[in-house]
Amino acid sequence: MYKKLFIPGPTHVREEILQAQAVPMIGHRSKEYSDLQAAVTPKLQQLLYTTQPVFLFTSSSTGAMEAAIRNCVGKKCLNTICGEFSRRWHEITKANGKECDVIEVPLGKAILPEMIDEKLATGEYDAVTVVHNETSTGVMNPIEEIAEVMKKYPDVMFLVDSVSSMAGVKIEFDRLGIDVLLAGVQKCFALPPGLTVCAVSHKALKKAETVPYRGLYFDFIDMYKFYEKNQTPATPAISLIQALNKQMDDILAEGLENRWARHKAMAKYVQDWARKYWALFSDERYLSLTVTNIVNTREVDIKALNDELGRRGAMISDGYGPLKGKCFRIAHMGDLTLDDLRWLTAQIEDILKLS
Ligand SMILES: *Cc1c(COP(=O)(O)O)cnc(C)c1O
């Protein structure tokens, strides 16, 4: 049976978006393709409040995370860890043979600007990785405050994973001085997986010129050469880009401010519901606007709950990694609506006879 996805990726994809992929194939070196990329790029720049390049990577988000490390770390990277996805960036840094150190906070806590400031003051680092929204714990790191600190260190690359927040939460790339900002399209963009949107600053392009062994598939310098011709170095996921182009029209038609407001309203609704019947796992000051991590205070069988939700046409997520069984997560991102969430919570109340 069809299940509406309330999981933090892949998210629910609307029928019109699925259909937007089903158009005749075009050659990736053709004018038709360049026209497509030329059409979608300014829409992405508008979404990210930037005039700088926005690349399209045919890979999931992890590929672009690796690209950021390979292109932007020459000396030593500071990896900030507040859960499983921010930890992935540390694993990637090590796997690419780059020097690195870690700031780690307990699950449910946020990375704070002063922690980064203290480390960067040593002058040892030329890059920092930060996850904006830690999908595994439901924490949203204070990116604005972190950006303020980063302004003190203009030579340090500011690398941000916004996989589960881009297109759901306002992130002003240029104003915040971010150098790499990436997100796979299967989360707040509400598209099928396989493509990653990646804004790259001119400063990051300059930096990449100084970093040897950037790899081949996602070499920023090569990407930029093709980007200027509205192309990509290798064959891109053309069908997904067709869908992205349609989705960007829909996102801009909704209105960016309306989209941010809808995500805030959905987050508030789920957080209030969680406080009423359960408890929130993460620091109240840094709750995510796109996914809520709820403590399983009633010790229900999450799998059984999800099985019954499945029969009713919905799916939620178990806790991630060490939080499996102890928590469950409801995503409220992409094209979901407040009505969808009201329906979902009513189903859960009914199944578990909550009162
Ligand atoms: C989902 C997710 C990833 C991994 O994305 P893939 O597209 O599966 O590579 C990375 N970071 C965050 C914050 C995520 O939510």
Ligand as a Chemical Component Dictionary entry (heavy atoms), coordinates in Angstrom:
data_LIG
# 
_chem_comp.id                   LIG 
_chem_comp.type                 NON-POLYMER 
_chem_comp.pdbx_formal_charge   0 
_chem_comp.three_letter_code    LIG 
# 
loop_
_chem_comp_atom.comp_id 
_chem_comp_atom.atom_id 
_chem_comp_atom.alt_atom_id 
_chem_comp_atom.type_symbol 
_chem_comp_atom.charge 
_chem_comp_atom.model_Cartn_x 
_chem_comp_atom.model_Cartn_y 
_chem_comp_atom.model_Cartn_z 
_chem_comp_atom.pdbx_ordinal 
LIG C1 C1 C 0 20.180 12.479 5.038 1  
LIG C2 C2 C 0 21.357 13.243 5.520 2  
LIG C3 C3 C 0 22.654 13.033 5.007 3  
LIG C4 C4 C 0 22.988 11.941 4.056 4  
LIG O1 O1 O 0 22.388 12.113 2.877 5  
LIG P1 P1 P 0 22.533 11.126 1.636 6  
LIG O2 O2 O 0 21.748 11.904 0.645 7  
LIG O3 O3 O 0 21.930 9.835  2.037 8  
LIG O4 O4 O 0 23.962 11.009 1.273 9  
LIG C5 C5 C 0 23.661 13.854 5.452 10 
LIG N1 N1 N 0 23.444 14.823 6.352 11 
LIG C6 C6 C 0 22.219 15.042 6.876 12 
LIG C7 C7 C 0 22.045 16.122 7.892 13 
LIG C8 C8 C 0 21.145 14.259 6.477 14 
LIG O5 O5 O 0 19.936 14.498 6.998 15 
# 
loop_
_chem_comp_bond.comp_id 
_chem_comp_bond.atom_id_1 
_chem_comp_bond.atom_id_2 
_chem_comp_bond.value_order 
_chem_comp_bond.pdbx_ordinal 
LIG C1 C2 SING 1  
LIG C2 C3 SING 2  
LIG C2 C8 DOUB 3  
LIG C3 C4 SING 4  
LIG C3 C5 DOUB 5  
LIG C4 O1 SING 6  
LIG O1 P1 SING 7  
LIG P1 O2 DOUB 8  
LIG P1 O3 SING 9  
LIG P1 O4 SING 10 
LIG C5 N1 SING 11 
LIG N1 C6 DOUB 12 
LIG C6 C7 SING 13 
LIG C6 C8 SING 14 
LIG C8 O5 SING 15 
# 
